[in-house]
Amino acid sequence: MTHAADQAYLRTRLAIMRGRLRGEEELNALIDLPPATLLEGFGLHSPGGLGQERLLVSFEQSLLQLWLDELTTLLRPLRGPAREILMQWARRYELFNLKALIRGKLNGMPAAAIRESLFRLPAFLALDHERLLQTDNLDELLRRLDNGPYGSLARQARRRFAENQDPFLLDATLDQYFYTELSHRLHSLEGEDLAAMTALIGRIVDRHNLIWMLRYRYNYALSPAQAFFLAIDHGFRIGRSRLARLVEEPSLEQFLAGLPDSICGILGGATRILVIEARMKSDLAAYADHCLRHGTSIIAAVFAFLILRYYEINDLFAIVQARMAGLDDDILREALHPEIREAA
Amino acid sequence: MIAGRDLLHITLQMMRDDLPLAGLALARLEAFAPDDRPLLAEALPEVPGQGYRDCVQSARGQLDRLRRLFAACSGDGGLCTVAPHLSLTREQLEEVQSWLARAWSECAPFEVEQQRLRDQSHELGQLDKSLDELSGLDLDLGQLQEEHSHLNLLLGLVPSENLRRLERALALSGHLILKETLEQESSRVLIAGPNQPGMEPGEVLKAAGFQPLVIPKPFRSSPEEIRKELDRRRHGLARQETALRQKMEEWLNRNRERLTEAGAVLEAALPYLDVGGAARCRGPLAAMQGWLPASALPEARRLLDEHLRHPYFLVQRRPRLDEWPLTPAPPTDHPWLRPFALLVRQYGVPRFGEIDPTLLFALSFALMFGMMFGDLGQGACLALFGLWQRRRLGNFTRLFLIAGASSMAFGLLYGSVFGSEELLSPLWMSPLKDPILLLKIALGWGVVFLSLGSLLAIGNRLLAGDLDGALFDTGGAVHLLLYLSLLGGILGMAKDRGFGTAALALALLLLGLLAARLWRHSDAPFGERLLTVFIETFELVSNALTSTLSFLRVAAFSLNHVALSLAVFTLADMLQGPAHWLMLVLGNLFVLVLEGMIVAIQVLRLEYYEGFSRYFQGDGRPFNPLRLGR
């Protein structure tokens, strides 16, 4: 996939970047810090508590910028399918922005307020936010998307919104589109890259499918057919036929009982969706860490690093946000690790 | 030669109302780059213009939408951008914004109607195809529209990418796809399943973006009636489309002038958006700060006098030394140096206050290109190609002219015309006559080039007050002396005089100095420190020598040019009549394109790698002046 020199470069860069990842211990140490010290450490101390929301937005932007800078550095020596697949992963931020735009337009928010909630993205992510922001309503926004990469989604959504203005289905379709595109890009890889990335992306798909099938079926009471339609192909341990059987189960417990042993082992008997999500996330993080340290595929190692950094950014943001909102340690720890309450 | 030598930092103090006009005036100048550091934040805490920015952005959004909507019917772009207004008031801008908002509210229904007609036309086309396909089935299609007690039949379109997933999901509600026709975007499907409570596929179809096709009632009677009905619908749509187009054209004709006027006002308003944090205010007082070449100052004053409605006060000063890293350096603006300035910027932006490498780059590029690709005829072709394609090449036309002229000059020296060395007697000699001499000249040029690079590096560091860097860093004085002493020694050996005691002593002394400095700057443990100092010192010497050897390619390519031409002539001589001439033309074309390109790349490589990497940091700030019509 890459030349030997590029591989050497990537391995070196990854080794340096891996050293900069904050592990579980460092994140816990941040939680233990007095809130003022923590916020001051990140340059978020605002005397008088003024402009906290703005500070938080700029902190989130700086975290995203870090992730994008690292992605750009790692993308540099990559070409072809390897580059494509990593760029697709970066499009998740484009997707977040699209969702924010849709929700904003649906709720009639002014353009300036929607703009505040958007991530500033690098040039290779092509969504023209400004043009979309200037639209009068959702219908016009979807028309503007017609000729771009989201054209097919926009056409479907336009018809759907004409009947029922519920953003839930569009959110689900956008997620499905994103993961399906990611899985499609897998097929262009070869050899050990293909095997390693199939295992890694398959785990991401498993996690997404498991959590969302549970929510669709037992929280939102969607029919088995509708929930199954919203599932994503190419899971690693939960295949399509098993998923088709599982969504027909009448209760969450029966669904969980039908999961393969490997997944049951990860869940450890958890029955709350939040806890299940946290355990699946921990498993994915552990696997990503293994790929990063011991994997033979450099593409999978890069991808694993980006996953770990993304998780770390989310946790870091959650800690800072909780401290700015004045939440106490217990709530914060439970938000980061919902399994704590389950264990208690 | 010094980047941004005559640049001034200016602070323009004025009344707040005049800020947009100042932005407009300075944008006309195209030489003022805003400086958005909060230098004035204490005295002038507010950053003005948020309302203005929102107003312009919103108006731009409306105008863009109108332009897109009418692009098809105005044909030649009756809405094309025009020269911006040269006067601008807030009232004017607000008036334009509110007019554009009104205009868009009048025109938005046109867009919705256009979309509706497009969708209906698409649906009609799909229905037509469906009927053709289904006419082969022994099925009363009229029944598809009716309620059945046991059977659920649905005809419609589904996005092709959802088809397989839909099929699998439908199976869970006991439905199946009886017939499907795959097309690029959407597929036509006929779905069948039991009509039972709890087995309705409605929600999953909605999730899959299923769009039912409504079969016209007459279909139930006879195929001829269907065709008639579909034709009637098609004509109806065409009539509606024509009527819509007419309405749009009428609207456009009524408002064309107003729309063009709005475009001109918004063009004038845009520069102020780029000012950003460079403008600050408190109450009615405001200031704008930025960078301006001293040569543009009189014109700036004239434009400000012309545009601003109230008195203003302009403070100017030279950039302070501590500001140098933040000061942008305007690029060389000489038309013949512009293409080279662009190539320099491919590597990096010169820092303010350092020696701008553009002139040296241009001269050395021309010299090396000519030497490596010396041919009177092919050089002339390059220059003519540049002239022929001048519209497309823009600034790079002059690069072709310079490279062509240099190639022609060396062609005269080598006596080479289209690869032939018989048509012209050389002013100097053919490269093949004495290749060793050519290699020696190339090496000599390498020494001159690298030494010049080092001198530039030393000069740049001294200008920035970095004495230590000027002495010891890569390309610094110690490196240069070491390089020259090593060369002196090697030259002596080549002339059988031995390395020379003086050269050896000087080289050892300088090496010792460098090693000592490396040792002092390393905080590694003893063993590692010893190893790194040894390796880095060795690398330094080997780099200096290999860099010089890199310049052998200058001679090698001039020899290569002759060898390739000889090959072309040998092949041509094996052919008779027109084939001979065809081979000469194609061969020359091949040499011109392929070798010309390779030589250009090699010269750039020498410039960037052996030159810029030594003396040019390239981490300066780009000079982005305000402009109209960006």
Interface residues (C-beta under 8 A of the other chain):
Chain A: A111 A112 E130 R131 L133 Q134 T135 D136 D139 E140 R143 S152 R155 Q156 R159 R160 E163 N164 L169 A172 T173 T180 L222 S223 P224 A225 Q226 F228 F229 L230 D233 R240 A244 V247 E248
Chain B: D54 Q57 S58 R60 G61 Q62 D64 R65 W104 A108 E111 V112 Q115 P159 E161 N162 R165 L166 R168 A169 L170 A171 L172 S173 E185 P201 E203 V204 K206 A207 A208 G209 Q211
